[in-house]
């Protein structure tokens, strides 16, 4: 994957993150159609799933619309070849994939040069053989479910008699942790989650460099890297209590890009050197240092109207229906953007990113009180208030998904670790099998005729 493409996609993610409002912790918003009803308040989005659509649109655009799309992409038009390279690169990541879908009405005279540049098998028909809007809806929804393993069940666009063309992208990723968490219970002592009994994922490692603290424009930022077995990692981001969701995510992207450097846990000063962190010297039965992590699992889903942020996505002129903007897509009729939306879902569990099965393990000393003969560095990280995340392809540093966790997972009504474990072990409501986790997004653009 070319570095310039990664920088362009991550740049779009950074601008999107900066434009996001901080989601309110409560009450939970009503779930959007086609995304999980059990999702907690927060947000999740994928610039990686939108960027190829913008590139394909830019390849067929003209005038100011083409210039705005090129600015949003971060690369000059035409960018369709770069989009195809990105889709191919995603397909090569173990556990990941992407697809493009295009549906047009019979009266749209597609330009062959543009249509043949789409991946094979992308083209479908709307309203063929007299089929109505309901049939078109079923066609689009079936495509979304197929290419996201059921995690996103509907394309978030409305198909009506004015809709001539729908262009969609689906993107998915799954990974299993190299070192799994175990499940327990925690009760934060301060912050917005104080006093609540919550499900907690915990693990301990001797690798202190998995955590670090960076100085960002929004203040100190604690970054924890959770490594997956497919070359995809999740970076958990905890900022100051005053920092907004967008600022925290932007800080994490700056760390990823090397614009700011995170000081690793093995050289952090004693005390509380970063948000959620405590560094101390303590007695131990071994000479190994310790990094102990406590974080809530999360299940997130969101739907975004990209036209609300039309400047971020280069769609300001393209949405003007008084004239056409895409002569490179169709000879007739002239086309303008009608809708542009994305639905996204993410799950972080004990076994992996989007894993729906977790295990709870409780341990204690079982052979008398051990002799504590070593003094070691111990780093404790508690993500006990709202935090952000980035799902990152390790070798290229491409951000596959990003989001903000506004609410934790509460303990089950049983109020016991056993009850929480039983609930977490149930099949995922996001779809798919218990041990398969996939982050998915489906982004669509529908185009209408203009007079």
C-alpha positions, 0 to 999 in steps of 0.5 A, a space after each residue: 500500500 503506497 504511503 501517499 494513499 495512506 496519508 490521504 485516507 488518514 488525512 480524511 479521517 483526521 478532518 472527519 474526526 475534527 468535525 465530529 461533535 462529542 457524543 452525549 453519554 446518555 440517553 442513548 439515541 434511537 438505533 438507525 435502521 440496519 445497525 445493531 439495536 444494542 449499540 451503546 452511545 458513542 460513534 464509529 466511522 470509517 474514512 477508509 470506506 468513504 475514500 474510494 467512493 469519493 475517488 470514483 466520483 472525482 474520476 467522473 466529475 468536472 468543474 468545481 465539483 472535481 476540484 472539491 473532490 480532489 481537495 477532499 481526497 488529498 490527491 489529484 484527480 483522476 484518483 480511480 486507479 488509486 481507489 482500485 489499488 486501495 481496495 486490492 490492498 484491503 483484500 490482502 489484509 487477513 480478515 479484511 475486505 472491501 467491495 464496490 457496488 453500483 446500481 443504475 436505472 435503465 435510462 442512465 447512459 453510463 460512460 463505458 470508460 468509467 464503468 469498466 474502471 469499477 471492480 468486476 461484478 459491481 454493476 446492478 440495475 435499479 427498476 429493471 423489468 418494472 420492479 419497484 422501490 421495494 425490490 430495489 431496497 431489498 437488492 441494496 440491503 442484500 448486498 450490504 448484508 452479504 459484503 459485511 457478513 450481516 453486521 450492516 443489514 441495510 444501506 442507509 439511503 432512500 431509493 425513490 423515483 428520483 434516484 437514478 444511480 447508487 454507488 456503494 462501498 462496504 469494508 470489513 475487518 476482523 482480528 483476534 488479540 495476540 494476548 486475550 483479556 479476561 473479564 471481571 467487574 470494576 466500579 470507577 471512583 471518579 468521572 462520569 462513570 463513578 459509582 457504577 458497576 461495570 464489565 471490565 476487560 483486564 490483562 497484564 503484560 511485561 511489555 511496557 512499551 505497549 502504552 505511551 503518553 504524547 503531548 498533543 494540541 488537546 493536552 496529554 494523551 495516553 495511547 494503548 496498542 492492543 495487537 491483533 494476529 492479522 496485522 491489525 491493531 486497535 489503539 485505545 486513546 484516553 485524553 484529559 477530561 476536558 478534551 473533546 472526542 474529535 480532539 482525542 481522535 485527532 491526537 491519536 492520528 497525529 501520534 500514528 503519523 509521527 507528528 507527535 511522539 509518545 513516551 513509552 511506559 518503560 521510561 515514564 516518570 513515577 506518579 501519574 504521567 498521563 490520563 488514566 495512568 499510574 506508574 510506581 515501584 512495587 514488590 514482585 515474585 519475579 523481576 519482570 515489569 508489569 503493565 496492567 490494563 483495565 478497559 470496558 468492552 464496547 459495541 458501537 454503531 452509528 449512521 452519518 449523513 456525509 452531506 452534513 459535512 459536505 465541505 469535509 468530503 468535497 461534496 459542496 458543489 456536487 449536491 447542487 441539483 440545478 446542474 449536472 457535475 458528473 459528465 464522465 459517469 454518464 452521457 445522460 441525464 446530467 447527475 448531481 448527488 442526492 444523498 451520501 451516508 455511511 453506517 458503521 459498527 464496531 465491537 471490542 471484546 475479550 478475544 478480539 476486535 468485534 469478537 462476540 465471545 469473551 471468557 471470565 477468569 478469576 485468579 488468586 494465590 493458591 500456595 501460601 503467601 509468596 516471597 516478594 523479593 524484587 522491586 519492579 516498575 508497575 504501570 496501571 492503566 484504567 480507561 474508566 471514562 469516555 475514550 477513543 479508538 483507532 483500528 490500524 493496519 500495523 505495517 502501513 498505518 492505514 486507519 480502517 475504523 475510528 470511534 468514540 466510546 461514550 458509555 461503558 458496558 454495565 454489569 448484568 442485572 444479576 450483578 455478578 461476574 457470572 451473569 456478565 460472562 453469560 451475557 457476553 458469551 451469547 451470540 453477537 447481535 451484530 451478526 456472524 458467528 460467536 468467535 468472528 468479529 468484524 468492523 464494517 461500514 457501508 457508505 453510499 452515494 445516490 445520484 439524482 437527475 437535474 433539470 
